[in-house]
Amino acid sequence: MKKNILLLLFLLIGNLVTQAQTRKGDSEKIRAFKVAFLTEKLDLTEKEAEKFWPLYNVYDKEMMQLHRDERRSIKKRIMADGGLDNLSESESKQIIEKINAVSKEQYETKNEFYSKLTKILPYKKILRLEVAEYEFHRKLIRKLKGEKKETKK
């Protein structure tokens, strides 16, 4: 039960992030903010940065694509069936299985990325990256919540 709640929370957060990115020009701003944020937090040497950023950019693009594909697929499936309340138990099970399959693929993509990272960064910086990405997403969500409050006033 907790796993499903966490998964739904993850999808909701991902949806908020994606909504922010779909606004014209916002995706570039978010990307620039993320690069600056990670650069500051990781304190990469010039040599590390040369190898890190191309690898990270590919990884980040793959993860975003997996997330988008999953979200589109699930949304399309739910809408085709007339909404969440109209899904049968079997259809709901298939959607959960799809979510789990994509989560597994994301996990494997992340493991492969970290495996490559260990060849160019010390483990301490890899751990900093993990923490920095988490902090970045939290900061982004807080900013989005703040923007929503401002537009409601």
One Martini backbone bead per residue (centre of mass of N, CA, C, O) as a GRO file, in nm:
protein
  153
    1MET     BB    1   0.059   0.062  -0.023
    2LYS     BB    2   0.300   0.257   0.010
    3LYS     BB    3   0.407   0.214  -0.276
    4ASN     BB    4   0.159   0.334  -0.423
    5ILE     BB    5   0.170   0.611  -0.292
    6LEU     BB    6   0.454   0.683  -0.387
    7LEU     BB    7   0.393   0.653  -0.687
    8LEU     BB    8   0.172   0.870  -0.701
    9LEU     BB    9   0.351   1.096  -0.597
   10PHE     BB   10   0.558   1.081  -0.823
   11LEU     BB   11   0.356   1.144  -1.051
   12LEU     BB   12   0.270   1.418  -0.944
   13ILE     BB   13   0.546   1.551  -0.944
   14GLY     BB   14   0.605   1.499  -1.239
   15ASN     BB   15   0.366   1.664  -1.340
   16LEU     BB   16   0.456   1.936  -1.229
   17VAL     BB   17   0.722   1.948  -1.380
   18THR     BB   18   0.602   1.917  -1.665
   19GLN     BB   19   0.420   2.165  -1.659
   20ALA     BB   20   0.654   2.363  -1.631
   21GLN     BB   21   0.795   2.272  -1.904
   22THR     BB   22   0.554   2.348  -2.110
   23ARG     BB   23   0.616   2.615  -2.082
   24LYS     BB   24   0.724   2.869  -2.247
   25GLY     BB   25   1.075   2.853  -2.177
   26ASP     BB   26   1.095   2.686  -1.906
   27SER     BB   27   1.282   2.448  -1.977
   28GLU     BB   28   1.538   2.620  -2.007
   29LYS     BB   29   1.536   2.738  -1.723
   30ILE     BB   30   1.542   2.475  -1.568
   31ARG     BB   31   1.799   2.364  -1.691
   32ALA     BB   32   1.984   2.597  -1.604
   33PHE     BB   33   1.926   2.568  -1.302
   34LYS     BB   34   2.027   2.277  -1.277
   35VAL     BB   35   2.316   2.317  -1.372
   36ALA     BB   36   2.392   2.527  -1.161
   37PHE     BB   37   2.323   2.362  -0.912
   38LEU     BB   38   2.508   2.116  -0.968
   39THR     BB   39   2.773   2.266  -1.000
   40GLU     BB   40   2.781   2.376  -0.714
   41LYS     BB   41   2.747   2.103  -0.553
   42LEU     BB   42   2.991   1.930  -0.697
   43ASP     BB   43   3.261   2.058  -0.760
   44LEU     BB   44   3.400   2.040  -1.038
   45THR     BB   45   3.632   1.974  -1.232
   46GLU     BB   46   3.724   2.021  -1.544
   47LYS     BB   47   3.767   1.719  -1.609
   48GLU     BB   48   3.501   1.617  -1.490
   49ALA     BB   49   3.305   1.797  -1.653
   50GLU     BB   50   3.379   1.692  -1.938
   51LYS     BB   51   3.259   1.399  -1.864
   52PHE     BB   52   2.989   1.444  -1.714
   53TRP     BB   53   2.783   1.611  -1.893
   54PRO     BB   54   2.737   1.418  -2.129
   55LEU     BB   55   2.640   1.184  -1.952
   56TYR     BB   56   2.411   1.332  -1.801
   57ASN     BB   57   2.243   1.425  -2.045
   58VAL     BB   58   2.167   1.144  -2.139
   59TYR     BB   59   2.039   1.045  -1.880
   60ASP     BB   60   1.826   1.269  -1.842
   61LYS     BB   61   1.682   1.221  -2.111
   62GLU     BB   62   1.599   0.927  -2.059
   63MET     BB   63   1.435   0.978  -1.800
   64MET     BB   64   1.234   1.178  -1.920
   65GLN     BB   65   1.125   0.992  -2.142
   66LEU     BB   66   1.018   0.772  -1.963
   67HIS     BB   67   0.823   0.951  -1.808
   68ARG     BB   68   0.657   1.058  -2.046
   69ASP     BB   69   0.570   0.789  -2.167
   70GLU     BB   70   0.423   0.689  -1.920
   71ARG     BB   71   0.222   0.919  -1.887
   72ARG     BB   72   0.091   0.903  -2.165
   73SER     BB   73   0.003   0.608  -2.157
   74ILE     BB   74  -0.175   0.626  -1.905
   75LYS     BB   75  -0.359   0.856  -1.988
   76LYS     BB   76  -0.466   0.728  -2.246
   77ARG     BB   77  -0.587   0.477  -2.110
   78ILE     BB   78  -0.779   0.617  -1.914
   79MET     BB   79  -0.934   0.789  -2.124
   80ALA     BB   80  -1.029   0.550  -2.307
   81ASP     BB   81  -1.193   0.431  -2.040
   82GLY     BB   82  -1.333   0.699  -1.894
   83GLY     BB   83  -1.153   0.683  -1.654
   84LEU     BB   84  -1.071   0.577  -1.342
   85ASP     BB   85  -1.365   0.472  -1.257
   86ASN     BB   86  -1.380   0.277  -1.535
   87LEU     BB   87  -1.186   0.081  -1.440
   88SER     BB   88  -1.076  -0.214  -1.426
   89GLU     BB   89  -0.895  -0.439  -1.259
   90SER     BB   90  -0.730  -0.529  -1.506
   91GLU     BB   91  -0.648  -0.247  -1.608
   92SER     BB   92  -0.512  -0.157  -1.348
   93LYS     BB   93  -0.299  -0.377  -1.348
   94GLN     BB   94  -0.163  -0.297  -1.618
   95ILE     BB   95  -0.076  -0.017  -1.525
   96ILE     BB   96   0.097  -0.104  -1.288
   97GLU     BB   97   0.288  -0.277  -1.462
   98LYS     BB   98   0.389  -0.040  -1.630
   99ILE     BB   99   0.505   0.125  -1.401
  100ASN     BB  100   0.704  -0.096  -1.307
  101ALA     BB  101   0.861  -0.122  -1.574
  102VAL     BB  102   0.961   0.170  -1.582
  103SER     BB  103   1.099   0.169  -1.308
  104LYS     BB  104   1.301  -0.047  -1.386
  105GLU     BB  105   1.428   0.109  -1.621
  106GLN     BB  106   1.522   0.346  -1.450
  107TYR     BB  107   1.701   0.183  -1.262
  108GLU     BB  108   1.890   0.073  -1.485
  109THR     BB  109   1.980   0.347  -1.591
  110LYS     BB  110   2.104   0.443  -1.324
  111ASN     BB  111   2.309   0.215  -1.286
  112GLU     BB  112   2.463   0.266  -1.546
  113PHE     BB  113   2.542   0.555  -1.483
  114TYR     BB  114   2.695   0.494  -1.217
  115SER     BB  115   2.901   0.308  -1.343
  116LYS     BB  116   3.026   0.530  -1.521
  117LEU     BB  117   3.087   0.741  -1.295
  118THR     BB  118   3.309   0.574  -1.136
  119LYS     BB  119   3.528   0.652  -1.368
  120ILE     BB  120   3.510   0.993  -1.297
  121LEU     BB  121   3.402   0.970  -0.995
  122PRO     BB  122   3.367   0.995  -0.683
  123TYR     BB  123   3.148   0.876  -0.455
  124LYS     BB  124   3.094   1.145  -0.312
  125LYS     BB  125   2.990   1.291  -0.573
  126ILE     BB  126   2.762   1.097  -0.633
  127LEU     BB  127   2.613   1.155  -0.372
  128ARG     BB  128   2.579   1.456  -0.424
  129LEU     BB  129   2.403   1.421  -0.670
  130GLU     BB  130   2.166   1.283  -0.537
  131VAL     BB  131   2.107   1.515  -0.339
  132ALA     BB  132   2.088   1.748  -0.547
  133GLU     BB  133   1.846   1.640  -0.703
  134TYR     BB  134   1.653   1.641  -0.470
  135GLU     BB  135   1.679   1.943  -0.401
  136PHE     BB  136   1.591   2.050  -0.673
  137HIS     BB  137   1.301   1.933  -0.671
  138ARG     BB  138   1.211   2.072  -0.415
  139LYS     BB  139   1.260   2.362  -0.512
  140LEU     BB  140   1.074   2.349  -0.758
  141ILE     BB  141   0.813   2.288  -0.608
  142ARG     BB  142   0.813   2.540  -0.432
  143LYS     BB  143   0.806   2.736  -0.668
  144LEU     BB  144   0.539   2.637  -0.792
  145LYS     BB  145   0.365   2.692  -0.545
  146GLY     BB  146   0.423   2.997  -0.539
  147GLU     BB  147   0.301   3.059  -0.820
  148LYS     BB  148   0.015   2.962  -0.760
  149LYS     BB  149  -0.043   3.161  -0.530
  150GLU     BB  150  -0.001   3.421  -0.702
  151THR     BB  151  -0.232   3.355  -0.921
  152LYS     BB  152  -0.476   3.345  -0.704
  153LYS     BB  153  -0.468   3.659  -0.606
   0.00000   0.00000   0.00000
